[in-house]
Amino acid sequence: MSTTFAICIVLLLVLISGRFVKYLANALAGNMDPAVIFAVIGYRIPGFLELTLPLAFFLAILLTFGRLYVENEMSVLKACGISEGQLLGYTLIMGVVLAVLVGWLSLYGSPAGAAKAETILKAQKEMTELDKVSPKKFYTLSGDKGVTYAERINDDGELEDVFLAITAGSAETFDSRLVVVVAESGKQQRSEDGEDRFLVLDGGYRFEGIPGNHNYQITYFEEYGSKLDPPQKVNEDPETDAIRTADLWSSNEAELRATLQWRLSTPFMVLVVVIMAVPLSRTNPRQGRFAKLLPAIMLYFAYLLSLNAIRGNIESGDYPAELTLIPVHLLFLLTGFFLVNSERFRIVKRIAALRRMKFS
């Protein structure tokens, strides 16, 4: 279990770092508030653990039992009457505990965290460009139409010493006019129907012209309004990972049925990988504890990819929604039982060969 914890931490850091880079890129582009990055990642951790715990436990069995084989401790255990079947039973006890934890994460913890993260991300998508402005930073307007800057933001949320640069011309007509606006203050206002939003600037100048050309206009204004692009339309349907498990039971949609089957599969997968890992950990002391690590990892990912492939085909409608992931589990469960009994088959073959030699 200590090895499982160590491997899980490493795998978790890999997943978190990858997601952190993605969110950080969105924050640098001005599409996300940097302050919410760690909150979103924190809510995603149950989903990460749901994926990393089975793999971590699988690798931990291989490494721990492989060391026992390399240091001949497994031979001592067998000489003291501890069979591989008993060892498998003891390991399955820990596997059941871990499967219960993974089942709770899959059915309740991960969907709840994903729903919280989805709520935060939706709130970020609904924010306008002004909601994302911080003092003393340049922000690119949507569609690369221009940039905006504010020296300060007061307690009422109003911008002070505002700079706004907008491209007003068209590249097709070779009219690359630039509009630069500087103002003492600015604030966001809504239209009467609440649909449109405007940046209203107070007390400033508007400069319009073509860079490098002396033909330009300077306009002083007491109040200047610029329409803001509407916030992105947010899909009301949540991601399938964020839907409560109770809602999946009552749905007949293929995508939701596939999601439910996946959530029920993850705890069962823990028990299947235990049955495969114990016999795969058999190692000749001369080979080293890492001899069978790569083939075992390939077998694990074949198991995982098979589940994902069937799930994807059910979601896309290529397979009927009534088809379940149980055949994949049974296939690898039988593979595990074959690996468990492979040593017994080998011993029987050796005994038969010795008898043939004796009679001959």
One Martini backbone bead per residue (centre of mass of N, CA, C, O) as a GRO file, in nm:
protein
  360
    1MET     BB    1   0.055   0.064  -0.018
    2SER     BB    2   0.299   0.253  -0.020
    3THR     BB    3   0.357   0.216  -0.321
    4THR     BB    4   0.085   0.313  -0.419
    5PHE     BB    5   0.110   0.598  -0.307
    6ALA     BB    6   0.367   0.683  -0.461
    7ILE     BB    7   0.263   0.633  -0.751
    8CYS     BB    8   0.010   0.811  -0.732
    9ILE     BB    9   0.157   1.079  -0.692
   10VAL     BB   10   0.308   1.079  -0.960
   11LEU     BB   11   0.060   1.055  -1.149
   12LEU     BB   12  -0.087   1.303  -1.038
   13LEU     BB   13   0.129   1.513  -1.118
   14VAL     BB   14   0.111   1.465  -1.421
   15LEU     BB   15  -0.189   1.543  -1.458
   16ILE     BB   16  -0.182   1.822  -1.322
   17SER     BB   17   0.034   1.955  -1.501
   18GLY     BB   18  -0.120   1.930  -1.768
   19ARG     BB   19  -0.372   2.094  -1.674
   20PHE     BB   20  -0.220   2.350  -1.583
   21VAL     BB   21  -0.111   2.432  -1.860
   22LYS     BB   22  -0.385   2.470  -1.993
   23TYR     BB   23  -0.499   2.688  -1.795
   24LEU     BB   24  -0.262   2.887  -1.822
   25ALA     BB   25  -0.307   2.952  -2.120
   26ASN     BB   26  -0.589   3.074  -2.076
   27ALA     BB   27  -0.497   3.297  -1.881
   28LEU     BB   28  -0.294   3.438  -2.077
   29ALA     BB   29  -0.537   3.488  -2.292
   30GLY     BB   30  -0.792   3.590  -2.104
   31ASN     BB   31  -1.009   3.328  -2.043
   32MET     BB   32  -0.893   3.328  -1.738
   33ASP     BB   33  -0.878   3.320  -1.404
   34PRO     BB   34  -0.605   3.252  -1.209
   35ALA     BB   35  -0.763   3.208  -0.929
   36VAL     BB   36  -0.922   2.926  -1.044
   37ILE     BB   37  -0.724   2.697  -1.107
   38PHE     BB   38  -0.696   2.542  -0.831
   39ALA     BB   39  -0.997   2.483  -0.799
   40VAL     BB   40  -1.036   2.311  -1.051
   41ILE     BB   41  -0.818   2.100  -0.986
   42GLY     BB   42  -0.935   2.010  -0.713
   43TYR     BB   43  -1.207   1.898  -0.842
   44ARG     BB   44  -1.039   1.686  -1.035
   45ILE     BB   45  -0.896   1.477  -0.848
   46PRO     BB   46  -1.102   1.241  -0.825
   47GLY     BB   47  -1.071   1.169  -1.130
   48PHE     BB   48  -0.770   1.103  -1.116
   49LEU     BB   49  -0.786   0.878  -0.898
   50GLU     BB   50  -0.965   0.683  -1.061
   51LEU     BB   51  -0.715   0.626  -1.264
   52THR     BB   52  -0.452   0.583  -1.072
   53LEU     BB   53  -0.509   0.357  -0.863
   54PRO     BB   54  -0.512   0.097  -1.035
   55LEU     BB   55  -0.225   0.137  -1.153
   56ALA     BB   56  -0.072   0.163  -0.884
   57PHE     BB   57  -0.150  -0.119  -0.772
   58PHE     BB   58  -0.037  -0.284  -1.003
   59LEU     BB   59   0.261  -0.186  -0.975
   60ALA     BB   60   0.299  -0.257  -0.674
   61ILE     BB   61   0.277  -0.562  -0.704
   62LEU     BB   62   0.510  -0.602  -0.901
   63LEU     BB   63   0.736  -0.474  -0.723
   64THR     BB   64   0.698  -0.625  -0.453
   65PHE     BB   65   0.693  -0.925  -0.552
   66GLY     BB   66   0.949  -0.906  -0.722
   67ARG     BB   67   1.135  -0.869  -0.479
   68LEU     BB   68   1.068  -1.139  -0.340
   69TYR     BB   69   1.181  -1.310  -0.572
   70VAL     BB   70   1.473  -1.195  -0.593
   71GLU     BB   71   1.521  -1.246  -0.261
   72ASN     BB   72   1.376  -1.534  -0.193
   73GLU     BB   73   1.113  -1.493  -0.013
   74MET     BB   74   0.904  -1.661  -0.168
   75SER     BB   75   1.037  -1.934  -0.113
   76VAL     BB   76   1.000  -1.921   0.194
   77LEU     BB   77   0.694  -1.902   0.196
   78LYS     BB   78   0.641  -2.172   0.050
   79ALA     BB   79   0.801  -2.344   0.265
   80CYS     BB   80   0.580  -2.237   0.496
   81GLY     BB   81   0.282  -2.266   0.327
   82ILE     BB   82   0.261  -2.027   0.118
   83SER     BB   83   0.063  -1.978  -0.127
   84GLU     BB   84  -0.045  -1.818  -0.408
   85GLY     BB   85  -0.344  -1.823  -0.330
   86GLN     BB   86  -0.310  -1.680  -0.058
   87LEU     BB   87  -0.176  -1.428  -0.169
   88LEU     BB   88  -0.417  -1.350  -0.344
   89GLY     BB   89  -0.620  -1.323  -0.112
   90TYR     BB   90  -0.475  -1.096   0.044
   91THR     BB   91  -0.475  -0.896  -0.196
   92LEU     BB   92  -0.787  -0.888  -0.237
   93ILE     BB   93  -0.853  -0.744   0.023
   94MET     BB   94  -0.715  -0.479  -0.061
   95GLY     BB   95  -0.869  -0.456  -0.331
   96VAL     BB   96  -1.151  -0.415  -0.209
   97VAL     BB   97  -1.091  -0.154  -0.062
   98LEU     BB   98  -1.002  -0.001  -0.320
   99ALA     BB   99  -1.266  -0.049  -0.481
  100VAL     BB  100  -1.447   0.115  -0.294
  101LEU     BB  101  -1.301   0.382  -0.335
  102VAL     BB  102  -1.328   0.392  -0.645
  103GLY     BB  103  -1.638   0.372  -0.647
  104TRP     BB  104  -1.689   0.639  -0.500
  105LEU     BB  105  -1.541   0.819  -0.700
  106SER     BB  106  -1.703   0.734  -0.957
  107LEU     BB  107  -2.011   0.781  -0.842
  108TYR     BB  108  -1.946   1.067  -0.664
  109GLY     BB  109  -1.682   1.235  -0.650
  110SER     BB  110  -1.625   1.299  -0.951
  111PRO     BB  111  -1.900   1.430  -1.037
  112ALA     BB  112  -1.897   1.656  -0.824
  113GLY     BB  113  -1.628   1.786  -0.911
  114ALA     BB  114  -1.703   1.832  -1.211
  115ALA     BB  115  -1.943   2.021  -1.152
  116LYS     BB  116  -1.781   2.244  -1.011
  117ALA     BB  117  -1.583   2.298  -1.244
  118GLU     BB  118  -1.804   2.366  -1.455
  119THR     BB  119  -1.913   2.616  -1.310
  120ILE     BB  120  -1.654   2.783  -1.323
  121LEU     BB  121  -1.614   2.773  -1.635
  122LYS     BB  122  -1.883   2.907  -1.706
  123ALA     BB  123  -1.828   3.175  -1.560
  124GLN     BB  124  -1.584   3.244  -1.742
  125LYS     BB  125  -1.743   3.250  -2.017
  126GLU     BB  126  -1.948   3.489  -1.915
  127MET     BB  127  -1.729   3.678  -1.922
  128THR     BB  128  -1.608   3.969  -1.991
  129GLU     BB  129  -1.346   4.163  -2.068
  130LEU     BB  130  -1.369   4.348  -1.812
  131ASP     BB  131  -1.370   4.119  -1.591
  132LYS     BB  132  -1.047   4.049  -1.671
  133VAL     BB  133  -0.934   4.306  -1.573
  134SER     BB  134  -0.620   4.436  -1.477
  135PRO     BB  135  -0.400   4.622  -1.341
  136LYS     BB  136  -0.132   4.692  -1.546
  137LYS     BB  137  -0.270   4.538  -1.805
  138PHE     BB  138  -0.278   4.383  -2.105
  139TYR     BB  139  -0.567   4.324  -2.324
  140THR     BB  140  -0.713   4.112  -2.540
  141LEU     BB  141  -0.944   4.123  -2.763
  142SER     BB  142  -1.176   3.978  -2.917
  143GLY     BB  143  -1.054   3.888  -3.230
  144ASP     BB  144  -0.812   4.087  -3.239
  145LYS     BB  145  -0.912   4.407  -3.222
  146GLY     BB  146  -0.741   4.462  -2.950
  147VAL     BB  147  -0.660   4.679  -2.671
  148THR     BB  148  -0.637   4.703  -2.306
  149TYR     BB  149  -0.607   4.957  -2.032
  150ALA     BB  150  -0.539   4.991  -1.670
  151GLU     BB  151  -0.411   5.149  -1.395
  152ARG     BB  152  -0.693   5.133  -1.234
  153ILE     BB  153  -0.917   4.992  -0.967
  154ASN     BB  154  -1.178   5.050  -0.796
  155ASP     BB  155  -1.418   4.960  -0.564
  156ASP     BB  156  -1.652   4.987  -0.805
  157GLY     BB  157  -1.502   4.881  -1.083
  158GLU     BB  158  -1.355   5.119  -1.200
  159LEU     BB  159  -1.176   5.263  -1.445
  160GLU     BB  160  -0.840   5.405  -1.464
  161ASP     BB  161  -0.669   5.514  -1.700
  162VAL     BB  162  -0.759   5.457  -2.009
  163PHE     BB  163  -0.680   5.218  -2.273
  164LEU     BB  164  -0.774   5.208  -2.633
  165ALA     BB  165  -0.730   4.969  -2.906
  166ILE     BB  166  -0.863   4.978  -3.247
  167THR     BB  167  -0.954   4.806  -3.532
  168ALA     BB  168  -1.133   4.964  -3.813
  169GLY     BB  169  -1.039   4.826  -4.048
  170SER     BB  170  -0.961   4.657  -4.364
  171ALA     BB  171  -0.769   4.425  -4.535
  172GLU     BB  172  -0.927   4.417  -4.812
  173THR     BB  173  -0.913   4.758  -4.840
  174PHE     BB  174  -0.649   4.877  -4.712
  175ASP     BB  175  -0.786   4.979  -4.417
  176SER     BB  176  -0.572   5.050  -4.142
  177ARG     BB  177  -0.735   5.162  -3.907
  178LEU     BB  178  -0.686   5.348  -3.597
  179VAL     BB  179  -0.815   5.336  -3.260
  180VAL     BB  180  -0.753   5.574  -2.998
  181VAL     BB  181  -0.825   5.561  -2.642
  182VAL     BB  182  -0.844   5.811  -2.383
  183ALA     BB  183  -0.921   5.801  -2.026
  184GLU     BB  184  -1.010   5.855  -1.698
  185SER     BB  185  -1.270   5.663  -1.725
  186GLY     BB  186  -1.451   5.339  -1.667
  187LYS     BB  187  -1.746   5.139  -1.758
  188GLN     BB  188  -2.005   4.908  -1.721
  189GLN     BB  189  -2.292   4.864  -1.939
  190ARG     BB  190  -2.633   4.816  -1.991
  191SER     BB  191  -2.896   4.763  -2.146
  192GLU     BB  192  -3.230   4.766  -2.102
  193ASP     BB  193  -3.251   4.447  -2.182
  194GLY     BB  194  -2.950   4.315  -2.104
  195GLU     BB  195  -2.788   4.211  -2.367
  196ASP     BB  196  -2.604   4.455  -2.382
  197ARG     BB  197  -2.260   4.574  -2.376
  198PHE     BB  198  -2.066   4.854  -2.236
  199LEU     BB  199  -1.803   5.085  -2.279
  200VAL     BB  200  -1.777   5.363  -2.062
  201LEU     BB  201  -1.628   5.672  -2.123
  202ASP     BB  202  -1.461   5.942  -1.939
  203GLY     BB  203  -1.283   6.184  -2.033
  204GLY     BB  204  -1.144   6.223  -2.357
  205TYR     BB  205  -0.970   6.072  -2.638
  206ARG     BB  206  -0.990   6.044  -3.005
  207PHE     BB  207  -0.797   5.845  -3.233
  208GLU     BB  208  -0.792   5.859  -3.603
  209GLY     BB  209  -0.599   5.643  -3.825
  210ILE     BB  210  -0.307   5.601  -4.015
  211PRO     BB  211  -0.020   5.475  -3.977
  212GLY     BB  212   0.200   5.735  -4.103
  213ASN     BB  213  -0.042   5.934  -4.128
  214HIS     BB  214  -0.158   6.275  -4.117
  215ASN     BB  215  -0.451   6.169  -4.157
  216TYR     BB  216  -0.632   6.270  -3.872
  217GLN     BB  217  -0.837   6.233  -3.575
  218ILE     BB  218  -0.958   6.454  -3.309
  219THR     BB  219  -1.152   6.369  -3.014
  220TYR     BB  220  -1.355   6.509  -2.779
  221PHE     BB  221  -1.494   6.365  -2.471
  222GLU     BB  222  -1.728   6.285  -2.214
  223GLU     BB  223  -1.869   6.038  -2.376
  224TYR     BB  224  -1.785   5.684  -2.445
  225GLY     BB  225  -1.898   5.412  -2.655
  226SER     BB  226  -1.839   5.046  -2.646
  227LYS     BB  227  -1.908   4.755  -2.777
  228LEU     BB  228  -1.943   4.441  -2.652
  229ASP     BB  229  -1.897   4.130  -2.659
  230PRO     BB  230  -2.059   3.869  -2.608
  231PRO     BB  231  -2.086   3.614  -2.431
  232GLN     BB  232  -2.048   3.299  -2.425
  233LYS     BB  233  -2.217   3.034  -2.510
  234VAL     BB  234  -2.372   2.807  -2.290
  235ASN     BB  235  -2.412   2.490  -2.232
  236GLU     BB  236  -2.661   2.335  -2.046
  237ASP     BB  237  -2.524   2.072  -2.088
  238PRO     BB  238  -2.354   1.866  -1.922
  239GLU     BB  239  -2.118   1.675  -1.870
  240THR     BB  240  -2.104   1.342  -1.819
  241ASP     BB  241  -1.902   1.360  -1.571
  242ALA     BB  242  -2.119   1.570  -1.413
  243ILE     BB  243  -2.328   1.359  -1.380
  244ARG     BB  244  -2.529   1.203  -1.196
  245THR     BB  245  -2.581   0.875  -1.127
  246ALA     BB  246  -2.890   0.886  -1.079
  247ASP     BB  247  -2.944   1.007  -1.372
  248LEU     BB  248  -2.830   0.763  -1.539
  249TRP     BB  249  -3.035   0.536  -1.467
  250SER     BB  250  -3.292   0.703  -1.617
  251SER     BB  251  -3.139   0.669  -1.885
  252ASN     BB  252  -3.141   0.599  -2.263
  253GLU     BB  253  -2.887   0.710  -2.349
  254ALA     BB  254  -2.598   0.610  -2.484
  255GLU     BB  255  -2.393   0.799  -2.344
  256LEU     BB  256  -2.501   0.757  -2.051
  257ARG     BB  257  -2.476   0.450  -2.041
  258ALA     BB  258  -2.169   0.444  -2.086
  259THR     BB  259  -2.097   0.607  -1.833
  260LEU     BB  260  -2.217   0.411  -1.628
  261GLN     BB  261  -2.043   0.164  -1.706
  262TRP     BB  262  -1.774   0.295  -1.636
  263ARG     BB  263  -1.826   0.347  -1.334
  264LEU     BB  264  -1.873   0.034  -1.275
  265SER     BB  265  -1.583  -0.068  -1.381
  266THR     BB  266  -1.350   0.044  -1.201
  267PRO     BB  267  -1.372  -0.144  -0.948
  268PHE     BB  268  -1.349  -0.413  -1.109
  269MET     BB  269  -1.065  -0.357  -1.226
  270VAL     BB  270  -0.904  -0.391  -0.967
  271LEU     BB  271  -0.955  -0.702  -0.936
  272VAL     BB  272  -0.840  -0.791  -1.209
  273VAL     BB  273  -0.545  -0.678  -1.174
  274VAL     BB  274  -0.474  -0.858  -0.936
  275ILE     BB  275  -0.497  -1.133  -1.085
  276MET     BB  276  -0.269  -1.048  -1.290
  277ALA     BB  277  -0.026  -0.945  -1.108
  278VAL     BB  278   0.063  -1.185  -0.937
  279PRO     BB  279   0.171  -1.373  -1.172
  280LEU     BB  280   0.345  -1.141  -1.313
  281SER     BB  281   0.560  -1.127  -1.064
  282ARG     BB  282   0.709  -1.354  -1.162
  283THR     BB  283   1.065  -1.403  -1.086
  284ASN     BB  284   1.378  -1.433  -1.175
  285PRO     BB  285   1.658  -1.351  -1.005
  286ARG     BB  286   1.826  -1.303  -1.279
  287GLN     BB  287   1.627  -1.081  -1.407
  288GLY     BB  288   1.461  -0.916  -1.217
  289ARG     BB  289   1.196  -0.699  -1.113
  290PHE     BB  290   1.166  -0.564  -1.430
  291ALA     BB  291   1.109  -0.783  -1.650
  292LYS     BB  292   0.763  -0.775  -1.640
  293LEU     BB  293   0.666  -0.476  -1.661
  294LEU     BB  294   0.609  -0.412  -1.959
  295PRO     BB  295   0.403  -0.640  -2.028
  296ALA     BB  296   0.205  -0.559  -1.802
  297ILE     BB  297   0.144  -0.272  -1.904
  298MET     BB  298   0.035  -0.360  -2.179
  299LEU     BB  299  -0.201  -0.524  -2.063
  300TYR     BB  300  -0.340  -0.293  -1.914
  301PHE     BB  301  -0.383  -0.105  -2.167
  302ALA     BB  302  -0.554  -0.308  -2.320
  303TYR     BB  303  -0.781  -0.301  -2.117
  304LEU     BB  304  -0.842   0.005  -2.121
  305LEU     BB  305  -0.881   0.039  -2.432
  306SER     BB  306  -1.117  -0.156  -2.458
  307LEU     BB  307  -1.313   0.000  -2.284
  308ASN     BB  308  -1.298   0.269  -2.448
  309ALA     BB  309  -1.390   0.153  -2.719
  310ILE     BB  310  -1.670   0.054  -2.635
  311ARG     BB  311  -1.768   0.323  -2.526
  312GLY     BB  312  -1.737   0.487  -2.792
  313ASN     BB  313  -1.933   0.307  -2.962
  314ILE     BB  314  -2.181   0.359  -2.789
  315GLU     BB  315  -2.186   0.670  -2.810
  316SER     BB  316  -2.192   0.668  -3.141
  317GLY     BB  317  -2.386   0.400  -3.221
  318ASP     BB  318  -2.236   0.135  -3.323
  319TYR     BB  319  -2.345   0.028  -3.058
  320PRO     BB  320  -2.554  -0.090  -2.854
  321ALA     BB  321  -2.674   0.011  -2.543
  322GLU     BB  322  -2.698  -0.291  -2.427
  323LEU     BB  323  -2.410  -0.299  -2.433
  324THR     BB  324  -2.145  -0.410  -2.240
  325LEU     BB  325  -1.833  -0.438  -2.045
  326ILE     BB  326  -1.822  -0.739  -1.948
  327PRO     BB  327  -1.658  -0.896  -2.169
  328VAL     BB  328  -1.389  -0.758  -2.105
  329HIS     BB  329  -1.364  -0.852  -1.812
  330LEU     BB  330  -1.380  -1.157  -1.872
  331LEU     BB  331  -1.133  -1.180  -2.051
  332PHE     BB  332  -0.924  -1.075  -1.827
  333LEU     BB  333  -1.005  -1.275  -1.612
  334LEU     BB  334  -0.919  -1.528  -1.770
  335THR     BB  335  -0.629  -1.437  -1.799
  336GLY     BB  336  -0.568  -1.441  -1.496
  337PHE     BB  337  -0.632  -1.745  -1.446
  338PHE     BB  338  -0.421  -1.846  -1.643
  339LEU     BB  339  -0.175  -1.720  -1.495
  340VAL     BB  340  -0.219  -1.863  -1.224
  341ASN     BB  341  -0.211  -2.168  -1.369
  342SER     BB  342   0.061  -2.182  -1.529
  343GLU     BB  343   0.244  -2.314  -1.314
  344ARG     BB  344   0.083  -2.574  -1.289
  345PHE     BB  345   0.113  -2.660  -1.585
  346ARG     BB  346   0.423  -2.674  -1.578
  347ILE     BB  347   0.448  -2.894  -1.361
  348VAL     BB  348   0.287  -3.113  -1.505
  349LYS     BB  349   0.474  -3.127  -1.752
  350ARG     BB  350   0.728  -3.211  -1.595
  351ILE     BB  351   0.619  -3.470  -1.471
  352ALA     BB  352   0.554  -3.607  -1.740
  353ALA     BB  353   0.845  -3.597  -1.849
  354LEU     BB  354   0.976  -3.766  -1.622
  355ARG     BB  355   0.807  -4.022  -1.668
  356ARG     BB  356   0.901  -4.073  -1.954
  357MET     BB  357   1.200  -4.100  -1.882
  358LYS     BB  358   1.168  -4.340  -1.685
  359PHE     BB  359   1.035  -4.546  -1.886
  360SER     BB  360   1.271  -4.510  -2.103
   0.00000   0.00000   0.00000
